[in-house]
Amino acid sequence: MAHGDITHLEIPVDDFDRAKAFYSTVFGWQINDTEGFDDYPTWQAPNGVSGGALSKRGEGFTQPRSIVEVDSIDESLRQVEELGGTVTVPKESITPTSWWAVFTDPEGNSVGLFEGEM
């Protein structure tokens, strides 16, 4: 993926079993638990390209959220704040070679950022 590509779609859920059954039936998604990430089952679309995760609905996470790949989360967050957005989840490590963060844009939308390799 390249800078600016949407790499992942997170969908907030209240009941993982119900959500897994729903999305696998309606869209044919393959949904599997993710080792090391409790309550974050990942899904893969039938095309083998699109994917994302189901995540526990919570404060600040009530609507689906796109995750966008960037070359530098630090630089992207600097630009977000400069242009009127708000950092809502600072840069955090996923693995030793990957990071994520979340911001709210000036329109009130929550957008995630991803940097690195999985």
C-alpha positions in Angstrom: 0.0 0.0 0.0 1.1 3.6 -0.5 0.7 6.8 1.4 -3.0 7.8 1.4 -4.4 4.3 0.6 -7.3 3.1 2.8 -5.9 -0.1 4.3 -8.4 -1.2 6.8 -12.0 -0.6 7.9 -12.9 -1.0 11.6 -16.6 -1.7 12.4 -17.8 -1.1 16.0 -19.9 -3.9 17.5 -21.6 -4.8 20.7 -21.9 -8.6 20.2 -19.0 -10.3 18.3 -20.8 -13.5 17.6 -23.8 -11.7 16.2 -21.6 -9.4 14.1 -19.4 -12.3 12.8 -22.5 -14.2 11.7 -24.1 -11.2 10.1 -21.1 -10.0 8.0 -19.9 -13.4 7.0 -23.4 -14.3 5.7 -24.2 -10.9 4.0 -20.8 -10.3 2.4 -19.1 -13.6 2.5 -16.3 -12.2 4.7 -13.9 -14.6 6.3 -13.7 -13.5 9.9 -11.0 -14.9 12.3 -9.8 -14.1 15.8 -6.5 -12.3 15.8 -3.7 -13.8 17.9 -2.4 -11.3 20.4 -5.3 -8.9 19.9 -8.3 -9.9 22.0 -11.7 -8.6 20.9 -10.3 -7.6 17.5 -11.4 -10.3 15.0 -10.2 -9.4 11.5 -12.1 -9.9 8.3 -11.1 -10.5 4.7 -13.4 -9.8 1.7 -13.8 -12.5 -0.9 -11.6 -10.5 -3.3 -8.7 -11.1 -0.9 -7.7 -7.4 -1.0 -10.1 -5.6 1.2 -10.1 -6.2 4.9 -10.6 -4.8 8.4 -11.7 -5.7 11.8 -14.6 -5.8 14.2 -13.9 -3.9 17.4 -15.7 -3.3 20.6 -18.0 -0.2 20.4 -16.9 2.4 23.0 -16.4 6.0 23.8 -15.3 7.8 20.7 -15.8 4.7 18.5 -19.4 4.5 17.5 -19.3 4.6 13.7 -17.1 2.7 11.2 -13.6 4.1 10.9 -11.3 3.9 7.9 -7.6 3.4 8.5 -5.3 5.3 6.1 -1.7 4.3 5.5 0.8 7.2 5.8 4.6 7.5 5.4 4.8 9.2 8.8 2.2 9.3 11.5 4.1 12.0 13.3 4.1 14.3 10.2 0.5 13.5 9.5 -0.6 14.3 13.0 1.3 17.5 12.9 -0.6 18.5 9.7 -3.9 17.4 11.2 -3.5 19.7 14.2 -2.2 22.5 12.0 -5.3 22.3 9.8 -7.8 22.2 12.6 -8.1 18.5 13.4 -7.7 16.9 16.8 -5.6 13.9 17.8 -7.9 11.5 19.7 -5.5 8.5 20.0 -1.8 9.4 19.9 0.7 7.2 18.0 0.8 3.8 19.6 2.8 0.7 18.7 1.1 -2.3 17.1 4.2 -4.4 16.5 7.9 -3.4 16.6 7.6 -2.2 13.0 4.1 -0.7 12.9 2.1 2.0 14.6 -1.4 3.5 14.6 -3.2 6.7 15.7 -6.6 8.3 15.4 -7.7 11.8 14.7 -10.9 13.7 14.4 -11.1 16.0 11.3 -12.6 19.5 11.4 -16.0 18.0 10.2 -16.1 15.6 13.3 -15.1 12.4 11.5 -12.9 9.9 13.1 -10.0 8.6 10.9 -7.3 6.2 11.8 -3.7 6.2 10.6 -1.3 3.3 10.0 2.4 3.4 9.5 4.7 0.4 9.0 4.6 -3.3 8.1 2.4 -6.0 9.5 
